[in-house]
Amino acid sequence: MTEETQNNDSDQIAGTNTQQSDPEVTPTSTLAPIASERQNWLKTRVEKWRESGIISDDQSEAIINYEAAPEEPFRLGLRFNRLIVVLATLGAILIGAGIISFVAANWQGIPSIAKLALLIGGQVATYGVAYQLQFARGYPRIGGAIMFTGAAWFGANVFLVAQSYHLPTDNPDLLIWWFLGILPLAYIVRSNAITVMAIGIFIVGLAWKAGTWADGSENFFGVVGILLLSAAVIYAIGTLHLVREKIKFHAGPYLAGGALLAIGVTYILTFAEVFRESSREINNFQTVSSSQIILTSIVTIIAATALAMTYRFSPHINRNSSQRFAETAVVVLVVALGWILITLPLNSIGFYVVAFNLLLVLLIFGTITLGIVNKREALVNIGIIFFVIDLATRYIELTVDMLDTSLAFIIGGLLLLGVGYGMERARRKLLTQFGLRESSHDS
Amino acid sequence: MTPRLKRLFVVVIVIQVVFLLGLVGYREATLIYGRTAVLQTVPVDPRDLFKGEYVTLRYEISTLRNDRKNPDPKKRTRLIGNFNEGDTAYVTLITVGLSSSYSILAQAGEPLSGADLFIKGKVTSSNDGTITVDYGIEQYFILEGRGLEIEQADDVKVRVKINRSGTAAIEALIVDGEVWRP
C-alpha cells in the first residue's frame, strides 16, 4: 500500500516553524548541518532562486530548514507511519481471513434469516465504522484498513449466501460479482488496497472462467486469446488512469495486473507442447464462431478506446513521447497476437512458438523498462520474476536431454549465482537513480 | 469527503446490500413458490464425495442417453435435439403412475411444449449419445463431521423446489427415508 505521510510531515514542519519565529536567530544560524551532497546542491539552488526573486527570503529559509531537519526523526516518523499501516493491514487481513474461514465452517446452528441479517448488518456496520474513522474522526489509516475489511466482508457474504442455498461455490461468477461490488468503492474512498483486491479478484475470476470454457473443449486457443486481449485492456485502462490527477492514484494495480496477466498467458504459449496437443485446431484453418468474433471485437474496441483516450489526453501531462509510443505499440502487438491466436491463420506450430517467445522477451524487458522509467516497483518486480522464470525454463528445456543431470545443476547454479550478482548490482544502481538510499543495517 | 462522494458511498453500499438480498430473495422465492420434486441420487466416487464441508450429489438425471425401450418405464429416457457442451438442457419429469417416480424427456434449448414440470441444466459433456447435465444442485453444505452419515446411507434422495423457469433449489436431503436434519 502506498501511504501519504502528511501527518508526520506536519509535525516536522511545526518543529522547524517554531525555530523560525525567533527574531534573534538569523536564517543561517537556524540551519542544521548540511550532511549530504544532495542538501548542498539544494542550498545552492535555493540561494539562486532567492537571488532571482522566484522565492522570498522567508521561503528560502523555510525550504532549507525543512530539508535540513535531522533525518533520523523524519525517518523514524516514516517508519512509525508504516508500522501503523502494517499493523492495521495485518489486523484487517486477519479479520478478513476469519470471516472467510467462518463461512467455510458452515454456520448452520442459527436460522438462515437471522444469520444473513447478522452478516449483512455486520458488513454495513463495518463500512459505517470505517467511514467515521477515515473521514470524520481523522484516523485515515485505521479507517482505510477497516474499509478494506468491509470490502472483503462483502465477498465473504456473496460466498456465504451461495453456500446457504447450496449453490456451487466453485463458480468464477461469484468472484466477478465481488469485483463489481467493490470496484466503485475503491474509487469513492480512494483506497489503493481495495483497487488491488478488486483487480486481483477480477483477474483470478477471469482466468478461472476462461479455464472452465477451455477445459476439454476445442476452444482452448480462442479462450486464451480472449485472456491475452483482456490483459491488454486492463493495462490500457491503467494508462488511461494516468492522464487524470484524480484517478492517477488507482493506475498501479491495473498496470501491474495487466502486465502480469499478459506475461503469464504468453509464458504458457511459449511451449511447443501446448500447440502440439491441440494440433487438430491448427491443421485446419480454425472456424471462429460469430459469438467469439463479437466478443473479441468488443474487447479490442475497449482496448483501442482506452489507448486512443490516453494518447489524446497525454500531451497534457509530462510523458516522454517515445515511451508513450513504445507502450502503445506493445499493447497493440499484444492485441494483434491475441487475434492471431484466436483465428490461427497459419498452419505452423513453429511460427506461433517463435512469435510468443519473442513477445515474452519483449513484454519482460518492456515491463522492467517501464517500471524503471515510471518508478513503479511492482512492474520491475514482475518483469524480473518472469525473467528468472523464463531463463530457468529455457535452460531446463535446452539442457534436459543434452547434459548429465548433475552437470546441468552445477552449470545452472553458477548461472543463477551470476544472474543474482548482476541483479544485485543493477538493483543498487536503480535505487541510486531513484534517489533512495538503503540503511546500512538493512539486509 | 465531499457531499457528492458521500452520497455515492451510500449508493454503493446500498447496491451491495440489495444484490445480496436479491440473491437471497430469488432463492427463497423458489423454495416457497416452486413445485416439489424428489430426485434419486446415484453413488459417486468416494474420493469426490467430500470437498471440504459439502457433499457432492449426482442424480439419476445427471447422465442421460436415449433409452426409450427400457422395460422399466421409470427408466425410459428420450433425448430431443442436438446436445453440445455448454447447451442448456430442459429435462421434463413425467410422473409414472401415482408414485413420485418419472420417466425423463430431455430437450435442448427450450422446454418441451406443454411440459408440466421441468428442470433446467447445463450440458457439461456430450459423447456418443450420452450427455452429462449439471443442474446447480450438485453440492450440499453440511456441518463438519456429519458427512459420514450421508456417506454410509443406503439411499439418499433430494427434495427440490423448481420454479417456473426450471431453476431448482435444494430443500432437504432424505436419507434412508427420513428427512436429514443439518
Boltz contact constraints between the chains, C-beta under 6 A:
constraints:
  - contact:
      token1: [A, 106]
      token2: [B, 53]
      max_distance: 6.0
  - contact:
      token1: [A, 106]
      token2: [B, 141]
      max_distance: 6.0
  - contact:
      token1: [A, 106]
      token2: [B, 143]
      max_distance: 6.0
  - contact:
      token1: [A, 108]
      token2: [B, 143]
      max_distance: 6.0
  - contact:
      token1: [A, 108]
      token2: [B, 182]
      max_distance: 6.0
  - contact:
      token1: [A, 120]
      token2: [B, 17]
      max_distance: 6.0
  - contact:
      token1: [A, 120]
      token2: [B, 20]
      max_distance: 6.0
  - contact:
      token1: [A, 127]
      token2: [B, 13]
      max_distance: 6.0
  - contact:
      token1: [A, 135]
      token2: [B, 1]
      max_distance: 6.0
  - contact:
      token1: [A, 154]
      token2: [B, 16]
      max_distance: 6.0
  - contact:
      token1: [A, 157]
      token2: [B, 20]
      max_distance: 6.0
  - contact:
      token1: [A, 161]
      token2: [B, 20]
      max_distance: 6.0
  - contact:
      token1: [A, 161]
      token2: [B, 23]
      max_distance: 6.0
  - contact:
      token1: [A, 161]
      token2: [B, 24]
      max_distance: 6.0
  - contact:
      token1: [A, 163]
      token2: [B, 141]
      max_distance: 6.0
  - contact:
      token1: [A, 165]
      token2: [B, 27]
      max_distance: 6.0
  - contact:
      token1: [A, 166]
      token2: [B, 139]
      max_distance: 6.0
  - contact:
      token1: [A, 166]
      token2: [B, 140]
      max_distance: 6.0
  - contact:
      token1: [A, 166]
      token2: [B, 141]
      max_distance: 6.0
  - contact:
      token1: [A, 166]
      token2: [B, 170]
      max_distance: 6.0
  - contact:
      token1: [A, 168]
      token2: [B, 139]
      max_distance: 6.0
  - contact:
      token1: [A, 181]
      token2: [B, 16]
      max_distance: 6.0
  - contact:
      token1: [A, 184]
      token2: [B, 12]
      max_distance: 6.0
  - contact:
      token1: [A, 185]
      token2: [B, 12]
      max_distance: 6.0
  - contact:
      token1: [A, 188]
      token2: [B, 5]
      max_distance: 6.0
  - contact:
      token1: [A, 188]
      token2: [B, 8]
      max_distance: 6.0
  - contact:
      token1: [A, 188]
      token2: [B, 9]
      max_distance: 6.0
